[in-house]
Amino acid sequence: MLTALQVFTTVAVGLMVGVEFCVAFVVNRILDALPEDSGQLGRAHGGRMLGALMPFWYIGSLVLVAVWAVADWQQPGAGLVVVAGALLALSVVMSVLLLVPINNRGKTWTPENRPADWKQQMKRWDRFHYVRVALLVAALTLLVTALA
């Protein structure tokens, strides 16, 4: 049962990392290269779509890692799982305090109502997102190492 939990948790976190990595290094670059207002409209749509899904994925992943840490407390890799959980918790706090406020504004923008500094706000979101992706990659690396 513990092995199933470990594998399921690692896959869930790994998929989340993959999505966030793709947003940072593929999707946003594609959107930014689109002509006229297409990129901004795409970011707004992505913000609505992923903004609805990711809170459940982040919290669910954090809960899975916490259950893994408790269930495997006496094993040598438990410390790695705890640190991975702390990194995931930090990514949640960072998301709520830094990224979600920008996303909540951006997902309502249209070419007619967006602020003059919308590109700067998106670049700020991107910078915070790069840090969040680094935290997520580190957490996934620790989880995989704990399995080894």
C-alpha positions in Angstrom: 0.0 0.0 0.0 2.8 2.4 0.9 4.5 1.7 -2.5 1.3 2.5 -4.3 1.1 5.8 -2.4 4.7 6.7 -3.1 4.3 6.0 -6.9 0.9 7.8 -7.1 2.3 10.8 -5.3 5.4 11.0 -7.4 3.4 10.7 -10.6 0.9 13.4 -9.4 3.7 15.8 -8.5 5.7 14.9 -11.6 2.7 15.7 -13.8 2.2 19.0 -12.0 5.8 19.9 -12.4 5.6 19.1 -16.1 2.6 21.3 -16.6 4.2 24.2 -14.8 7.5 23.7 -16.6 5.6 23.7 -19.9 3.7 26.9 -19.0 7.0 28.6 -18.1 9.2 27.6 -21.0 6.9 26.7 -23.8 3.3 28.0 -23.6 4.0 31.5 -22.4 6.8 31.9 -25.0 4.4 30.8 -27.8 1.7 33.2 -26.5 4.1 36.1 -26.3 5.1 35.5 -29.9 1.5 35.7 -31.3 0.5 38.8 -33.2 -1.5 41.7 -31.8 -3.8 40.8 -28.9 -3.8 37.0 -29.3 -1.1 36.4 -26.7 -2.9 38.5 -24.0 -6.2 36.7 -24.8 -4.4 33.4 -24.6 -2.9 34.2 -21.2 -6.2 35.3 -19.9 -7.8 32.1 -21.0 -5.0 30.0 -19.6 -5.3 31.9 -16.3 -8.9 31.0 -16.1 -8.5 27.4 -17.1 -5.4 26.6 -15.0 -6.4 28.9 -12.2 -9.4 26.7 -11.7 -7.5 23.4 -11.7 -4.1 24.1 -10.1 -5.3 24.9 -6.5 -6.7 21.4 -6.2 -3.5 19.9 -7.8 -1.2 21.8 -5.5 -3.1 21.1 -2.3 -3.7 17.5 -3.3 0.0 17.0 -4.0 0.9 18.5 -0.7 -1.6 16.3 1.2 -0.2 13.2 -0.6 3.3 14.1 0.3 2.3 14.7 4.0 0.5 11.3 4.1 3.7 9.7 2.6 5.9 11.4 5.2 3.7 10.2 8.1 3.3 6.7 6.7 7.1 6.3 6.0 8.3 8.2 9.1 10.7 5.6 10.3 12.4 5.0 7.0 15.7 6.6 5.9 14.1 8.7 3.1 11.5 10.3 5.3 13.6 13.4 5.7 13.7 13.9 2.0 9.9 13.6 1.8 9.5 16.1 4.6 11.7 18.6 2.8 9.9 18.0 -0.4 6.6 18.7 1.4 8.1 21.9 2.8 9.1 23.0 -0.7 5.6 22.3 -1.9 4.1 24.2 1.0 6.4 27.1 0.1 5.2 27.0 -3.5 1.6 27.1 -2.3 2.3 30.1 -0.1 4.2 31.8 -2.9 1.4 31.1 -5.3 -1.3 32.6 -3.0 0.7 35.7 -2.0 2.5 36.5 -5.3 1.1 34.7 -8.4 -2.6 34.4 -7.7 -3.2 38.1 -7.3 -1.6 38.8 -10.7 -3.4 35.9 -12.3 -6.8 37.0 -10.9 -6.3 40.4 -12.6 -4.9 39.0 -15.8 -7.6 36.5 -16.4 -10.2 39.2 -16.6 -8.3 41.4 -19.1 -9.4 42.0 -22.6 -7.7 44.3 -25.2 -10.4 46.9 -24.2 -9.9 46.8 -20.4 -6.3 45.8 -19.8 -4.1 48.3 -17.9 -1.2 50.0 -19.7 1.3 48.0 -17.7 -0.2 44.6 -18.4 3.0 43.4 -20.1 5.1 44.3 -17.1 2.6 42.5 -14.8 2.9 39.4 -16.9 6.7 39.6 -16.9 6.5 39.8 -13.1 4.2 36.8 -13.0 6.7 34.9 -15.2 9.6 35.7 -12.9 7.7 34.5 -9.8 6.6 31.4 -11.8 10.2 30.5 -12.7 11.1 30.5 -9.0 8.0 28.4 -8.3 9.0 25.9 -11.0 12.5 25.6 -9.5 10.9 24.8 -6.1 8.6 22.2 -7.7 11.5 20.6 -9.6 13.5 20.4 -6.3 10.6 18.8 -4.5 10.1 16.3 -7.3 13.8 15.5 -7.2 13.7 14.8 -3.5 10.6 12.6 -3.9 12.3 10.5 -6.6 15.5 10.3 -4.5 13.4 9.1 -1.5 12.1 6.3 -3.6 15.6 5.1 -4.5 
